[in-house]
């Protein structure tokens, strides 16, 4: 149909014109200001014999949880991808991961060793909730206790 083709051509032309204008003038979209951190934790995930994964608070060295073999597939897949990234940079496991919850609802797992981070809620609230259980509030962090 001619109408659909004409509409698509106008849309493509307008997109190219706006992209060219933006590149030529240096105009960029404004990014929102970072939201305040409401909770955070530095964590080590330690593989145990038999396939269990121990979650350890890096600040207090306290065990937070032990994830049994065959459970928490999303967490295990996420950690495998981070471990693969560390291996590709010849990095060890001595630097803990940083988990942050922001006031705007974001939950981010970052690897300070590689600079990589992912937004966990993008994978669904059920998957993000697994990691959210490992958070400590800022006041508890300062006091060195778990909420």
Phi and psi in degrees as a GROMACS rama.xvg file:
@    title "Ramachandran Plot"
@    xaxis  label "Phi"
@    yaxis  label "Psi"
@TYPE xy
-65.095  -39.4798  UNK-2
-62.0434  -42.2793  UNK-3
-67.3874  -41.5985  UNK-4
-64.6551  -41.9425  UNK-5
-64.3947  -42.6175  UNK-6
-62.1236  -42.8028  UNK-7
-64.6511  -40.4918  UNK-8
-64.4441  -40.8886  UNK-9
-64.2275  -43.0583  UNK-10
-64.3665  -43.6241  UNK-11
-64.3528  -43.6435  UNK-12
-62.464  -43.767  UNK-13
-64.2828  -40.9774  UNK-14
-61.8849  -46.1188  UNK-15
-63.5782  -40.1586  UNK-16
-64.432  -44.3319  UNK-17
-66.7538  -39.5887  UNK-18
-64.6829  -42.0586  UNK-19
-63.939  -42.919  UNK-20
-61.1714  -44.6196  UNK-21
-62.6826  -43.4211  UNK-22
-67.6962  -40.6122  UNK-23
-68.0034  -40.5204  UNK-24
-90.6585  -13.7944  UNK-25
80.3266  11.6777  UNK-26
-69.7209  132.914  UNK-27
-130.721  153.896  UNK-28
-68.2281  138.359  UNK-29
-76.626  131.865  UNK-30
-87.2655  143.032  UNK-31
-66.1396  151.159  UNK-32
-64.6248  143.947  UNK-33
-61.0226  140.246  UNK-34
-78.1538  156.49  UNK-35
-66.672  144.676  UNK-36
-79.7522  128.598  UNK-37
-105.523  -19.998  UNK-38
-161.525  150.232  UNK-39
-158.102  157.65  UNK-40
-150.209  146.209  UNK-41
-104.434  125.85  UNK-42
-131.043  145.348  UNK-43
-110.342  142.731  UNK-44
-116.858  111.545  UNK-45
-108.95  123.285  UNK-46
-71.6473  132.071  UNK-47
-111.055  158.756  UNK-48
-58.0033  140.528  UNK-49
90.597  -3.10525  UNK-50
100.021  -2.46916  UNK-51
-73.2656  155.539  UNK-52
-122.464  123.277  UNK-53
-95.8619  131.055  UNK-54
-101.048  122.736  UNK-55
-122.955  132.026  UNK-56
-72.5266  119.99  UNK-57
-69.5391  -25.6914  UNK-58
-76.6779  -47.8735  UNK-59
-97.093  -12.4388  UNK-60
64.3017  18.3224  UNK-61
-84.969  142.933  UNK-62
-71.8563  129.928  UNK-63
-95.807  -42.6251  UNK-64
-162.346  159.246  UNK-65
-125.042  118.511  UNK-66
-93.8498  119.985  UNK-67
-72.4193  153.101  UNK-68
-55.8761  143.233  UNK-69
81.8453  1.65208  UNK-70
-115.734  164.778  UNK-71
56.7399  54.3835  UNK-72
-59.0214  -40.1471  UNK-73
-64.0839  -45.4406  UNK-74
-60.5339  -45.4261  UNK-75
-63.7338  -42.3  UNK-76
-65.5499  -39.6199  UNK-77
-63.3257  -46.3256  UNK-78
-67.0128  -35.3311  UNK-79
-61.8553  -39.8113  UNK-80
-67.9142  -38.0276  UNK-81
-66.6654  -40.7443  UNK-82
-64.1271  -39.8658  UNK-83
-61.8485  -40.2678  UNK-84
-63.6768  -42.7577  UNK-85
-63.5131  -42.5253  UNK-86
-62.4958  -37.0924  UNK-87
-67.3424  -20.6917  UNK-88
-103.369  9.57561  UNK-89
55.2422  44.8616  UNK-90
-109.767  149.205  UNK-91
-93.487  -167.202  UNK-92
-101.557  17.4719  UNK-93
-76.0646  -20.1181  UNK-94
-94.0895  124.356  UNK-95
-72.7537  158.722  UNK-96
-79.5289  153.442  UNK-97
-115.981  120.244  UNK-98
-108.286  126.786  UNK-99
-131.58  133.774  UNK-100
-109.542  131.615  UNK-101
-107.891  158.336  UNK-102
-62.1186  -22.8998  UNK-103
-86.2589  7.76804  UNK-104
95.4009  -2.19607  UNK-105
-75.5053  145.251  UNK-106
-129.742  114.273  UNK-107
-120.683  132.909  UNK-108
-107.517  122.887  UNK-109
-121.79  147.515  UNK-110
-111.978  99.4355  UNK-111
-59.9508  -24.1198  UNK-112
-68.3901  -36.8555  UNK-113
-109.035  -17.3599  UNK-114
85.6128  1.38899  UNK-115
-83.1175  142.458  UNK-116
-146.022  154.818  UNK-117
-134.848  148.841  UNK-118
-89.8  110.002  UNK-119
-71.2966  -31.6647  UNK-120
-67.7572  -15.7191  UNK-121
-64.909  -18.4305  UNK-122
-99.3084  10.9576  UNK-123
103.686  150.511  UNK-124
-67.7669  -31.802  UNK-125
-64.7967  -44.6494  UNK-126
-67.4582  -39.8644  UNK-127
-66.8743  -33.4829  UNK-128
-61.5393  -29.0032  UNK-129
-59.7159  -47.0939  UNK-130
-73.8031  -35.6852  UNK-131
-59.4558  -28.6048  UNK-132
-66.1632  -13.2672  UNK-133
-95.4757  2.72591  UNK-134
-79.6012  151.164  UNK-135
-121.028  144.531  UNK-136
-73.5586  156.48  UNK-137
-57.31  -39.2322  UNK-138
-67.7591  -38.3016  UNK-139
-68.6582  -34.0002  UNK-140
-62.2253  -42.5838  UNK-141
-68.5979  -35.8244  UNK-142
-80.5981  -14.1771  UNK-143
77.6166  23.7856  UNK-144
-123.834  164.753  UNK-145
-95.3437  139.458  UNK-146
